[in-house]
Every structure is written in C-alpha cells, then in structure tokens.
Amino acid sequence: MRIMCTASRIRTVAAAVACASLIGAAGAQAAETVTIKASFSPDRLNTPTNVHGSGSFTNTTGKVPNPLTHVAIYGPAGIKLDLTGVGICNQATLEKNGPQTGCPKSSIGGFGGGTGIFELAGSIIEEPFELSIFRGPNEGGKPTLLMYVMARSPVVVELVLKATVVTGPKPYGLGFAFDVPLIPTLPGATDASVKDAFITIGDTKAKYPKRVKGHRRLVHVKGIITPKKCPRSGWPAETLFSFSDGVTVTSKTAIACPRR
C-alpha cells in the first residue's frame, strides 16, 4: 500500500464505499443512514454484464458520517464469474506506478468516483475522488480486486484497497469484501468519511485473443454473468457497512428483473 498525503486520505474511504455500492441496497441503523442503488447493464438473463452502483451516506445527527472500516457485498444467487482472458495486476506495481502504467490493460475491471468528506473546526470539507479497479492475483484459489483510490485537492491521496471474493448465505451468491483503514485528514480534522460514491464493475467490450478452429480470433471477455433465473421480486442483494463507532448497517435490495 502506498499513500501520498499532504494531509488527507479521504478518497480512499469514499472509494471503498464506491466498491461497496457495487450491488448494494438501502438501509439505516443507529445514526448512520445509507441509500444505495444498483443495476445490471445489460440486464438479460445468463448474460455477461456490467454492475453499476451508487450510494449516499448521512448521519442522523447532521454531522459527518463515521468512517467506514469494513464492507461486505453479496450478489444474487446464481451470479457467476468467468475471468478467462482477464489479465492480472500486481499490487506492488500498482502502488508504485499508479493506474495509468502500473497494470496491463487486460486487467482493468471497472471505475468509479464520488465525494469524500471530513470536518475541521466546525466546517465541512468535501473532496472529489477517482477510483480505478483491476483484477488482482488469486488468493486461496479465488480472485481479488485491487481498487486504486486517488484524490488531488485539497489533499493528495494514493491508496490501494484489496477486496476478496466471498459467497453470501442464501438467497445470496458471489460478492466481495474488504477492510478500510482509518484515514487521517488535516491536522485537527476528523478522519475521512464519505458523502456519496458510484462504481461500475465489468467491461462487456473487452476482448482477448483465442484460437478457434485453428484460427486466432478476438473473443469477448465474459466477466460477470447474470443468473439464469430471476425471482418475481427481483434479484436479491445485500451489503453490510461497518463503521468506526462499531455500528454495522445492513442494506438489502432487489435488482429489477429483465423486461420481456
């Protein structure tokens, strides 16, 4: 992990939330309120797709939300991963060289962004962030995601978060989880939190070379594949957000079934 700061790491948390938004939902618990939206594109059955998510975070006291410390996201049962043709990014290289030259293009897995937030002397300070997502090396036989978070002003931030693939309890399926470190900001200010974030994971236009019947051809990367069936109530998804005050907010939603 490599971080460059003149004072803050705000985007890291925001980015982390962006990834959390991947398949999320809406929920509230204690003082933290989370509002999440999620969708597939294209939204056809048993089809390679992109996952889009967005989220906003507030505190019912009117203060800055507490920082995130852990995120776990569970997609619907039946969702699959086919990473044939997807390259692998090395975390150390990404931390050293950044997202532009640190990883092969074939390892690109998505993008995102949003707004980080912290409080200083009673004033609320916001900072935009960018998020670049890559496939990381397998761990325990399962792929990982590397999320490169970058902020430029008022503080410079460069940080890599690593997410591992997990499987949720019924009625959920594949998802991912990651920890978020507490991120100091300016002297005398609160740790970084997040106001809003968005994310897209997948690239249905990506291709890789493959021999088909003796000929070398470019074949589409499948990546994330939607389930073969969709319940009448929609595809269920769940996201768990843990905050620095020990509170965990569980957000549940249903992604609309494809229109016939």
MIVO-162093 format. One record per residue: y, z, x of N, C-alpha, C in turn. Coordinates in steps of 0.05 Angstrom, whole numbers, plus 32768, in hexadecimal, padded with zeros to 4 digits. Each point is the difference from the previous one (the first is absolute). Layout:
N
YZXYZXYZX
...
! end
This chain:
260
7FE880008011801880007FEF801980008012
80137FEF7FF980187FFE8010801880027FED
801280128007801780037FEF801980008011
80147FF07FF7801A8000800D8014800A7FEB
800E801680068013800B7FED801A8008800F
80167FFB7FF28018800D8008800380197FF0
7FF180027FEA800080197FF17FEB80017FEA
7FF87FE97FF57FEF80027FE87FE87FEF8001
7FEC80057FF07FE87FF07FFD7FFC7FFA7FE2
80157FFE7FF380007FFF7FE37FEE7FEB7FF4
7FFF7FE9800D7FF27FEA7FF37FE280048001
7FF7800F80137FE4800580017FF6800B7FE6
800D80157FF77FF7800C7FE780037FEC7FEA
80167FF27FFF80047FED7FEB7FEB7FEB8001
7FF97FF780187FEC7FEC80027FE5800A7FF7
7FFB801980087FE7800B7FF87FFE80007FE2
801680067FF37FFF80007FE37FFD7FE37FF6
800B7FED800F7FFD7FE57FF77FE27FF97FFF
7FF1800780157FE37FFB7FFF7FF4800F7FE9
800A80197FFB7FF4800F7FEA80057FF27FE6
80157FF17FFE80067FF37FE77FEC7FEA7FFA
7FF07FF880157FEF7FE97FFE7FF27FFC7FE6
7FF280157FF67FF17FFD7FE7800980157FEC
8015800F8007800780197FF2800580017FE3
800C80157FF7800480067FE4801980107FFC
800180107FEB801780117FFB7FF7801D7FFC
800F8012800B7FF8801C7FFC801580138007
7FFD80197FF88014801580077FF2801A8001
8009801180137FF4801A800280148011800F
800380187FF780148012800C801B7FF28001
800E80018017801B7FF5800180007FE28007
7FEA7FF580087FFF7FE480097FF87FEE7FE9
800F7FEB7FFD7FFA7FEC7FEB7FFC7FE5800D
7FEA7FF37FFA7FF97FE6800C7FFC7FEB7FEA
800D7FE980047FFD7FEA7FED7FF77FE8800F
7FE87FF57FF97FF47FEB800F7FF97FE87FEE
80027FE8800A7FF77FE87FF37FEE7FF18012
7FEB7FF27FF57FED7FF180107FF67FE87FF1
7FF97FEB800F7FF67FE87FF47FF07FF08014
7FEF7FED7FF67FF27FEC8010800D7FE57FFD
80007FF08015800A7FE57FFE7FF17FEE8014
7FF07FED7FF57FFB7FFA7FE47FEF80167FF3
800280027FE57FF280157FF27FE87FF67FF0
7FEF7FF1800E7FE87FF57FF47FE880108009
7FEA7FFF7FF07FE8800F80077FF27FF48019
7FF6801280117FEF7FF88016800E7FEB8011
80198004800780117FED800E800F800D8017
80027FF380178011800A8015801C80047FF6
800C80178007801A80077FF48012800E8014
801980037FF880138011800E800580187FEE
80048017800D800680197FF1801D80068004
800E80047FEA801D800780018004801C7FF5
8010800F800D8006801B7FF6801D80088006
800B80107FEF801B800B80048001801C7FF6
80118011800B8001801B7FF8801B800C8005
800780157FEF8018800F80047FFA801D7FFE
800E801180107FFA801C8003801A80107FFB
7FFD80147FEF801780127FFA7FF7801D8000
8014801280007FFA801C7FFE800F800B7FE8
7FF2800E7FEE800C80097FE7801780138004
8003800B8018801680128006801A7FF18007
7FFC7FE5800380177FF0800880047FFD801E
7FEF800E800F80017FFF801D7FEF7FE9800B
80017FFB801A7FEF7FEC800D7FE380087FFC
7FEE7FED7FF97FE480077FFE7FF5800B801A
7FEB80117FFE7FF3800A80187FF37FE9800F
7FFD8002801A7FF27FEB800F7FE37FFE7FF9
7FF67FE880027FE37FFB7FFC7FF180098018
7FE7800A7FFC7FEF800780167FE57FF18000
7FF87FF77FE87FE77FF27FFD80007FEF7FE7
7FF37FE980027FFE7FED7FE97FE47FF67FFE
7FF480007FE87FE67FF57FFB80027FEE7FE8
7FF77FE7800280027FEC7FEB7FE47FF67FFA
7FF97FFF7FE67FE67FF77FF780047FE87FED
7FF57FE9800680017FE97FEF7FEA80017FEB
7FFF7FEC7FEF7FEB80007FEA7FE47FFB800C
7FEC800A7FF27FE57FFA80087FFB7FE27FFF
7FF17FF680147FFA7FE4800180127FF08012
8016800B800980117FF280127FF27FFE801B
80037FE9800E7FF17FFB801880137FF78017
7FF680028018800E7FF680187FEE7FEC800E
800B7FE880067FF27FED801080147FF88016
7FFC800C801880137FFC80167FF77FEB8014
7FEE7FEF7FF87FF77FEA801180187FEF8008
80047FFC801A80167FEF8009801A80108005
800080197FF98018801180057FFF800B801C
80167FFD800F8001800A801B8003801F8001
7FFF800B80188003801D8003801780068013
801180127FF88017800980107FFA801A800E
8007800280197FFC8019800F801880127FFD
7FFC80197FF9801680127FFA801280048018
7FF48004801880108004801880127FE88006
7FF67FE87FFC80107FE8800580167FFE7FEB
7FFA80067FE780147FFF7FEB801680148006
7FF98018800880148014800680127FF88018
7FF47FF28013800E7FF8801880127FE87FFB
7FF67FEB7FF2800E7FE77FFE800D7FFB7FE4
7FF980107FEC800C7FFC7FE67FF17FEB7FF0
80087FFD7FE67FF27FEE7FEE80037FE28006
80157FF8800E80047FE480057FED7FF48014
7FFA800F80157FEE7FF680157FE880128006
7FFE80177FF27FEC801380067FE57FFA7FF4
7FFE7FEF7FEC7FE77FFA7FF27FFD7FE27FFC
7FE77FF77FFF7FFB7FE47FF980087FFA7FE3
80097FE87FFB80097FF97FE57FE980037FEC
7FE87FFB80097FE980027FEE7FFA801C7FF7
800D8014800C7FFB801C7FF88015800A7FEC
80147FF07FF9801480087FED7FF480067FE5
800680177FF57FF480087FE7801380067FEA
801A7FFE8005801480057FEB801A8008800A
801280087FEE801B80088008800B80127FEA
8017800C8006800C80127FEC801B8009800A
800B80147FF2801B800B8007800880147FEC
801980098002800A80147FED8017800F800B
800480187FF58017801180077FF7801C8008
8006800880187FFB801B8008801880117FF9
7FFC801B8000801680127FF77FFD801B800D
8017800C80078001801C8009801B800C7FFA
8002801B80038018800E7FF9800C800D8019
801B7FFD8003800E800C8017801A800C7FF6
8002801B80038018800E7FF880087FFB7FE3
7FEC7FFE7FEF80067FFC7FE480037FE37FF8
80007FEE801380037FE37FFA7FE57FF38002
7FFB7FEC7FEE7FE77FF17FFF80047FE78011
7FEF7FFB801380027FE980127FE77FEE7FFB
80057FE77FFB7FEB7FED7FFB7FFE7FEC8016
7FE87FF680057FFB7FEC80157FEA7FED7FF9
80057FE680017FEC7FEC7FF97FEB7FFF8016
7FE77FF87FF97FEB7FFD80147FF17FE77FFA
7FF17FF780147FEE7FE97FFE7FE480088007
7FED7FF37FF57FE4800780047FF07FE78006
7FF17FFF80167FEE7FEB80077FE3800B8001
7FED7FF17FF37FE5800A7FFE7FED7FEE800E
7FED800B800F7FEC7FF1800F7FE5800D7FFD
7FEB7FEF80037FE5800B80017FFB800D801B
7FF7801980007FF9800D80197FE37FFF8006
7FF7800C80167FE4800080087FEF80117FEB
7FE77FF97FFE7FEE80107FEF7FFC801C800C
7FFD80137FEE7FF9801C80087FEA80097FED
7FEA8008800C7FE980097FF07FF67FE97FEF
80027FE8800A7FF67FE97FF180137FF67FEA
8017800D7FFD80137FF87FEC801B7FF6800C
800C7FEC7FF4801A7FF6800B801680147FFC
80157FFD8010801880117FFE80187FED7FFC
8015800C7FF6801A7FF27FFD8014800E8013
800F7FF0800E8016800A8011801A7FF97FF2
801180147FFB80197FFC7FF2801780068013
800E7FEB8008801780038013801980047FF0
800D80178004801880077FF280187FFD8013
80157FF37FF680177FFC8011801A80057FF0
80128010800B801A80057FF580157FFB8016
80187FF77FF880147FF98015801980117FFF
800980087FE78019800E7FFE800080117FE7
800A80198002800F800B80167FEF800B8017
7FE67FFE7FFD7FEE800980167FEC7FEA8006
7FF87FFE80197FEC7FEC80087FE4800D7FFF
7FEE7FF37FF27FE5800A7FFE7FEB7FEA8005
7FEC8006800F7FE87FEF80037FE880128000
7FEE7FFC7FED7FE980127FFD7FE97FF17FF3
7FE8800680097FE87FF47FF57FEF80157FF1
7FFA7FFB7FE77FEF80117FF17FE57FF27FFC
7FEA800F80027FE57FF47FFD7FF3800A7FE6
7FF77FED7FF07FF280067FE77FE37FF98003
7FEE80117FF57FE47FFA80007FF67FF97FE4
7FEC7FEF7FFE7FF57FF77FE67FEF80177FF5
800480067FE77FF180167FF37FF57FF57FE5
7FED800F7FF47FF67FF97FE6800480187FED
800D7FFA7FEA800680157FED7FE980067FED
800280167FF27FEC80077FEC80027FEE7FE7
7FEB7FFF7FF080017FEF7FE88018800A7FEF
800F7FED7FF37FFB7FE37FFE800E7FF08015
8005800C8018800F7FF280147FED7FF48015
800C7FEF80117FF07FF38015800E8002801B
80027FEA800F800B8001801A801E80067FFF
8009800D8015801C8006800380058007801D
8016800E800680058009801B801180198000
7FFF800E8016800E801A8003800C8002801C
8016800F8001800D8004801A801180197FFF
8004800B8018801280178004801C7FF78008
801380107FF9801C7FFA8007800B80188010
80097FFC8018800B8017800F801B80087FF5
8007801A8003801B80087FFA80147FF28013
80157FF57FF580117FEF8010801D800C8002
8007800B8016801C800A800380147FEA7FFE
801880077FF780167FEC7FFD801780098012
801780027FF58017800880108001801E8004
800C800A80158002801D8004800D800E7FE8
7FF280147FF6800B800F7FE97FF87FF47FE5
7FF37FE880017FF87FF37FE77FE380067FF8
7FF97FFA7FE77FE580047FF87FEE7FEB800C
7FE5800580007FED7FEB800980027FE87FED
7FF77FEA800B80017FE77FF07FEF80007FE8
80097FF57FEA7FF17FFD7FE880037FE37FF7
7FFA7FFA7FE780027FE57FF6800C7FFF7FE4
80117FEC7FFC800C7FFC7FE57FF17FEB7FF1
7FFA7FE9800C7FF17FEB7FF37FF27FEF8015
7FEC7FF17FF87FF17FEF80127FF17FEB7FF1
7FFA7FEA800E7FF07FEB7FF57FED7FF68015
7FEA7FF37FF87FEC7FF680137FF07FE97FF3
7FF87FEE80117FED7FEA7FF97FEB80008015
7FE680017FF87FEA7FFF80137FEF7FE87FF8
7FF97FF080157FF07FE87FFB80107FE78007
7FF27FEA8004800D7FE680057FEC7FEA7FF7
80037FF77FE77FED7FED7FF580037FE4800C
80157FFC801180047FE6800C7FF57FFF801D
7FF88017800B7FF68000801B7FE67FF18003
7FFC7FF280167FE87FF080057FF58006801C
7FE77FFA80047FF38003801A7FED7FE88004
7FFB7FF880197FEE7FEA80067FE380077FFC
7FF07FEF7FF47FE480057FFB7FF17FE68000
7FE78000800A7FF07FE880007FF27FFE7FE5
80047FEB7FF17FF47FFB7FE67FF17FE58002
7FE580027FFE7FEF7FE8800280067FF08019
8003800F801680047FF3801A801C7FF88006
801380057FEE801C7FF88004801180198001
80147FFF801180138016800380167FFE7FEA
800280147FEF80137FFF7FEA800F801B7FFF
80187FFE7FF3800F80187FFB7FF8800B7FE4
7FF8801A80007FF6800D7FE8801280177FF9
800680047FE6801180157FF77FF3801C8006
80118012800A7FF7801C80027FFF800C7FE4
7FEB800E7FFA7FFD800C7FE5800F801A7FFE
7FFC80128013800F801980007FF880127FE9
801380087FF07FFB80117FE97FF77FEF7FE8
7FEA80087FF47FF57FF17FE97FFF80117FE7
800B7FF77FEA8001800F7FE87FE480047FF5
7FFC80157FEF7FE580057FF47FF87FE97FEE
7FE57FFF7FFB7FF67FEB7FEE800580057FE3
8005801A7FFA800580077FE4801980117FFE
800C80017FE8801880107FFC7FFC800F7FE5
8001801B80007FFE800F7FE780177FF97FEE
7FFC80057FE680157FFA7FEC801A800F8006
7FFD8017800C801780118006800E7FF8801A
7FF47FEC800E800C7FF7801A7FF1800B8017
80067FF780187FF380098019800C801C8007
7FF180158001800A801A800680068003801E
8015800F800780078006801B800D801B8002
7FFD800D8017800A801B8003800C8003801C
8016800E8002800D8006801A8006801E8001
7FFA800C80178006801C8004801580028017
8016800E7FF98015800480148002801E8006
7FFD800780198003801C8009801B8003800E
800E80157FF9801B8005800B800080188012
8015800380108002801580148001801C7FF5
800680027FE68001801B7FF37FE580087FF5
7FEB7FF080067FE580067FF77FF97FF57FE5
80127FF37FF27FFB7FF47FE67FF37FE58003
7FED7FFA7FEF7FF37FE67FFE80057FF47FE5
800B7FE87FFF80057FF27FE67FEA7FEB7FFD
7FF280017FEA7FEB7FEC7FFA800C7FEC7FEC
80007FE68007800B7FEC7FEF7FE97FEC7FF8
7FFD7FFD7FE67FEC7FEE7FF5800D7FE97FF1
7FF47FE98001800B7FE97FF17FEA7FED7FFA
80067FEB7FF17FED7FEA7FFB800E7FE68005
7FF47FEF8011800B7FE680067FF67FED7FEA
80137FF27FF37FF97FF07FE97FEB7FEB8007
7FEE7FFC7FED7FEB7FEB8003800D7FE47FFF
7FF27FED800C800A7FE47FFF80037FF67FE4
80147FF07FFB80027FF37FE57FEE7FE97FFF
7FF37FFC7FE97FEE7FEA7FFD80107FE67FF9
! end
